[in-house]
Amino acid sequence: MGEPGGEKGIEHFAGVFASLECDVLALEEGVSVRQMQEIARRMDCHLATIPSPIAWPGHLLSRYPILESRVFSHTVPGGETPLLSRTGGSVLLQLEDEIRLWVVVVHLHPASEEMRDREADIIWKRLGELLSVCENAVVVGDFNCAVEERLHSHLRSMEFVNAMEEVGGGIEWTMDTVGVNQHAVDHIYLSPSLKQTLKGARVVSDSGFRHDGPQAAGVWVHSDHLPVVADLELSKM
């Protein structure tokens, strides 16, 4: 792929993202802001970046105008680990006519359930505040946990629906390629106001996104996670 941020990588991932044919695309652990800005320009998309206090930021690409964005994942002094260990934030989109939509992008801690519980409580509180502004919301990202853990429970208590459970045939592996342990950790949840708009959902496992092996030099995939895609019919809102 050449140097990080170089032309080859920008061209490659602009093509990969475009191939998904998504109007809104969230990345929980992406590339630098400058590289993502160039990708957004080539895709003719709006871009919001949500910093991570640890390393790589999250991003949201959108065909729809962005009205505002909020960051939850701040760096704090005196603590070994921030309150939110990785990307956490929200982006308010202007959809068709007068319809608005919050997209909440999350990336929970990969190892500590105690930390994920704390992060889940923060996101739950923020989500309540967001819904007082606009009732339409989706929560997307790398939950790094099974569906029995706290963030899933919080969302179900608010009557959010999991897109794959609702119309995608059930939860599927989203880490499922050669050299990677299988996990189902990436999810899309929709607020009750959006349930009737949900047409379909799928985990993208096309060539390039996953590989059965064997591992060999020159054999690679776009990411160690598979994309999750949900289709919404806005006319039903």
C-alpha positions in Angstrom: 0.0 0.0 0.0 3.0 2.3 0.1 3.6 5.0 2.7 0.7 5.7 5.2 -1.4 8.5 3.8 0.0 8.0 0.4 -1.8 8.1 -2.9 -2.0 4.3 -3.3 -3.8 3.8 0.0 -6.2 6.8 -0.6 -7.1 5.5 -4.0 -7.6 1.9 -2.7 -9.9 2.8 0.2 -11.9 5.4 -1.7 -12.7 2.5 -4.0 -13.4 0.1 -1.2 -15.8 2.5 0.6 -17.6 3.4 -2.7 -18.1 -0.3 -3.5 -20.3 -0.6 -0.3 -22.7 1.9 -1.8 -23.6 3.4 1.6 -25.1 6.8 2.0 -23.6 6.9 5.5 -20.4 5.0 6.5 -18.8 4.9 9.9 -15.3 3.8 10.7 -14.4 3.1 14.3 -10.7 3.1 14.0 -9.6 4.9 10.8 -6.7 6.7 9.2 -5.4 10.2 9.8 -7.7 13.2 9.3 -5.8 14.4 6.2 -6.0 11.1 4.5 -9.7 10.8 5.3 -10.4 14.3 4.0 -8.9 13.3 0.7 -11.0 10.1 0.6 -14.1 12.2 1.4 -13.3 14.6 -1.4 -12.9 11.9 -4.0 -16.2 10.3 -2.9 -18.0 13.7 -2.8 -19.0 13.1 0.8 -19.3 15.1 4.0 -16.9 14.0 6.7 -17.0 14.2 10.5 -14.0 13.0 12.5 -14.3 11.7 16.1 -10.9 11.6 17.9 -9.7 8.8 20.0 -7.8 9.4 23.2 -5.7 6.3 22.5 -4.7 6.2 18.9 -6.6 6.3 15.5 -9.7 8.5 15.2 -13.1 7.4 14.1 -14.8 8.9 11.0 -18.2 9.3 9.5 -18.7 9.7 5.7 -22.1 10.9 4.6 -23.9 11.8 1.4 -26.2 13.9 3.6 -25.2 17.3 5.1 -23.8 17.2 8.6 -25.5 19.7 11.0 -23.2 19.1 14.0 -21.0 16.6 15.7 -20.2 15.8 19.3 -17.2 14.1 20.9 -17.6 11.9 23.9 -14.1 10.4 24.0 -12.0 13.1 25.7 -8.5 12.8 27.1 -8.4 13.4 30.8 -5.5 14.2 33.2 -4.4 12.0 36.0 -6.0 8.8 34.8 -4.3 5.8 33.3 -7.3 5.2 31.0 -9.8 7.8 29.7 -13.5 7.4 30.6 -14.0 6.3 27.0 -11.0 4.3 25.9 -11.5 4.8 22.2 -13.8 6.6 19.7 -17.1 7.8 21.0 -19.3 10.5 19.5 -22.3 11.5 17.5 -23.1 13.2 14.2 -26.4 14.9 13.4 -27.4 14.5 9.7 -30.0 16.3 7.6 -31.8 13.7 5.6 -34.7 14.2 3.1 -37.1 17.1 3.7 -37.2 17.9 7.5 -35.9 14.5 8.6 -32.8 14.5 10.9 -30.8 11.5 12.2 -28.2 11.0 14.9 -25.4 8.6 14.1 -23.7 7.5 17.3 -20.2 5.9 16.6 -18.7 3.8 19.3 -15.6 1.7 19.8 -15.5 -0.1 23.2 -12.5 -1.4 25.1 -11.3 -4.8 23.6 -10.2 -6.5 26.8 -11.9 -5.3 30.0 -15.6 -5.9 30.6 -15.5 -3.6 33.6 -14.4 -0.8 31.3 -16.9 -1.6 28.7 -19.6 -1.5 31.3 -18.5 2.0 32.3 -18.3 3.1 28.6 -21.8 1.7 28.1 -23.2 3.8 30.9 -21.7 6.9 29.5 -23.1 6.2 26.0 -26.5 5.4 27.4 -26.6 8.8 29.2 -25.4 10.7 26.1 -27.9 8.8 24.0 -30.8 10.0 26.2 -29.6 13.6 25.7 -29.4 13.1 22.0 -32.9 11.7 21.7 -34.3 14.8 23.4 -33.1 16.7 20.4 -34.0 14.2 17.7 -35.9 10.9 18.1 -34.2 9.3 15.2 -30.9 7.6 16.0 -28.6 4.7 15.0 -25.8 3.4 17.2 -23.1 1.8 15.2 -19.6 0.4 15.9 -17.3 -2.1 17.4 -18.9 -3.1 20.7 -16.0 -5.6 21.3 -18.4 -7.9 23.3 -21.2 -10.4 23.2 -24.8 -9.3 23.0 -25.4 -10.2 26.6 -23.2 -7.3 27.8 -24.3 -3.9 29.1 -24.4 -1.7 26.1 -26.7 -4.1 24.3 -28.9 -4.3 27.4 -29.1 -0.5 27.6 -30.1 -0.2 24.0 -32.7 -2.9 24.3 -34.1 -1.2 27.4 -34.6 1.9 25.2 -36.4 -0.3 22.6 -33.6 0.0 20.0 -33.5 -2.9 17.6 -30.4 -4.7 16.3 -30.5 -4.6 12.5 -29.1 -8.1 12.0 -31.4 -9.7 14.5 -34.5 -7.8 13.1 -34.1 -8.4 9.4 -30.7 -9.9 8.7 -31.3 -13.4 9.7 -29.6 -13.2 13.0 -26.2 -12.2 14.4 -23.2 -13.2 12.3 -19.4 -13.2 12.7 -17.9 -9.8 11.9 -14.4 -11.0 12.6 -14.2 -14.0 10.3 -11.2 -14.2 8.0 -8.0 -16.3 8.0 -5.7 -15.6 10.9 -8.4 -13.9 13.0 -10.4 -15.4 15.8 -14.2 -15.4 15.1 -16.2 -12.8 16.9 -19.6 -11.1 16.4 -18.7 -7.6 17.8 -19.8 -5.1 15.2 -23.5 -3.9 15.3 -26.1 -1.5 14.1 -28.9 -0.5 16.4 -31.9 1.6 15.4 -34.2 3.7 17.6 -37.9 2.8 17.8 -38.8 5.6 15.4 -36.7 3.9 12.7 -37.9 0.3 13.1 -40.5 0.6 10.4 -37.9 1.9 7.9 -35.6 -1.2 8.2 -35.6 -3.1 4.9 -32.6 -5.3 5.2 -29.2 -5.9 6.9 -26.1 -8.0 6.1 -22.5 -8.6 7.0 -20.4 -8.0 3.9 -18.1 -11.0 3.3 -17.3 -10.5 -0.4 -13.9 -11.1 -1.9 -11.4 -8.6 -0.5 -13.2 -8.3 2.8 -12.5 -11.9 3.9 -10.3 -14.8 2.9 -10.4 -18.5 3.8 -6.6 -18.9 3.5 -4.1 -20.2 3.5 -2.2 -17.1 4.7 0.6 -16.3 2.3 2.7 -13.3 1.3 0.6 -10.9 -0.7 -2.7 -12.2 0.6 -4.5 -9.6 2.6 -8.0 -8.2 3.3 -9.2 -4.6 3.7 -9.7 -5.0 7.5 -9.8 -7.5 10.3 -13.5 -6.7 10.7 -16.3 -7.2 8.2 -18.7 -4.3 7.4 -22.2 -4.4 8.6 -24.8 -2.7 6.4 -28.4 -1.8 7.0 -30.9 -0.6 4.4 -33.5 2.0 5.5 -36.5 3.2 3.5 -36.9 6.9 4.5 -40.3 7.2 2.8 -41.7 5.1 5.7 -40.7 7.7 8.3 
